[in-house]
Amino acid sequence: MKIKENYMLRKVADCYVVVPIGAAVAEFNGMINLNEVGAFLWRQLETETTFEAVLSAMLEEYEVDEALAKADLERFVSELKEANLIA
């Protein structure tokens, strides 16, 4: 799985935002606000990867229970799929 092309993650003050660029502007009207963990996950998904690899990176980066991390990652990926942002 991977984030589709033409989406840019930027840090603005203490927030992270994702905005469409190029052809993606016609597909996605708006922007996405992410917290630090969301931005971390987004960066993991900028290159082709697997759910298991992202989960492993998340567990290595943050002190979190594996079951909770898995549930949060499933929800994050599901929301990206619903918004048609992930391939």
N, C-alpha and C positions, 0 to 999 in steps of 0.2 A: 504494500500500500504506500501511497505517496500523495502529498499535497499537489493539486493541479498547478500547472504553470501560471504565471502572471498574477501571483498574489505576493504582496510584500509585507513583511513583519517589521515594524519600527517601534522603538521605545520613545515615548513622549512623556517627559517628566517621570513619574513613577508608574506609568501605565504602558501597556503594550497594545498596539493596534495593528490589525491586518487590513490592508486596503487592496482592492483589485487594481491592476494596471493593464494597459493594452487591451487585448480582446476580451479579457475577463470583466471589464467594466460593463459590457453589454449583458453579461450573464449574471452578475452579482451587483446589485445596487445597494451600496452602504459600506459599512466597515464593521469589524469584529473587535471587541475589547477583550483582552486576555489578562489574567493575572500572571505572576511569575511562573507558576507551574504550567499553566496553559501555553505560555511562550516557550518553555522548555520542551513541552510535547510537540508544539508546532515545529520547532527546529529539528526535532528527531524525525519528523515526517516530511521534511523538505527533500530528503533523498529516499530512494526506494528502501523499504525496510519491512519487517514483520511485526505483528502485534507483540510477540514474545520478546523481540529485541528491544522494543520501546519500553515494555514493562520492566525488563531487566535494567535498562538505563535509568528508569524512574526509581527503581528500588536502590540502585547504587547512588543516585544523586540525593535522594530524600530519605529521611528516617520515617518510614510509613509501613504499616501492616500490609502484607502482600495482597490479602483479600480486598482491602479497601483500595489499594492502588489499582488492582485489576478492575474493580467496579467503576472507579473514576475514569480510567482509561477507556473502558468500554463505552461509557456515557459520552466522553469527549469524541471518540471516533464515530459513534453513532450520530452525534450532532453535526459533525463534519460531513458525513455521508448524506444526511438529510438536506444539508445546504448545498450539496453537490460540489464540495470542495476537495474531495479525496477520490483518488482513482484506485 
